[in-house]
């Protein structure tokens, strides 16, 4: 589903490397956790996969298509939730969702059905007629999630998706992620909540200083380092690398 080849990205006049030649493959049918400390390169990687940033070197393939050569077609495959739900505060919730539906060329009945279903699952159907500026952070996060998922993309890319969600909404999202992957689709998400990653991820990668330092299932990596939890494994790898 995702194949990253020799991906590099630098910032600023001094060309500080945020990513340094990383390689990674994420398969269909899996929830893949992308972990690392602040500034490790997680969000940069996600913005490159989604085409928000341009890479300095390397390439990214989604469903066999290069983001360089087929940016629009690749973006149609993706439902993206950024790490900060800053959206159009002057719009109402339903206006925002209809705007997103227009972008993805969704039909009238399809968008109506999907918006209703997801807004009920995330329990914000009663506030869709209100201004987004009046929403709490958690409500904005739910709205962004609905906008990202309602066109039913095969690849979900979620950057810290649980932040701001209440426990019920977080539980709903985790179940949706599992169901999505079990249907042969893919979920790629970053998180600092290691307990969540340990419970729901099929595989994980840990990145530090712009380089991938380990990839595998949680059990494989714990057994390799003789650690009893992902948290202890993560801390050992981050401190020792």
Secondary structure, 3 states (H helix, E strand, C coil): CEEEEEEEEEECCCCEEEEEEEEEEECCCCEEEEECCCCCCHHHHHHHHCCCCCCCEEEEEECCEECCCCHHHHHHCEEEECCCCCCCCCCEHHHHHHHHHHHCCCCHHHHHHHHHHHHHHCCCHHHCCCEHHHCCHHHHHHHHHHHHHCCCCCEEEEECCCCCCCHHHHHHHHHHHHHHHHCCCEEEEECCCHHHHHHHCCEEEEEECCEEEEEECHHHHHHHHCCCCHHHHHHHHHHHC
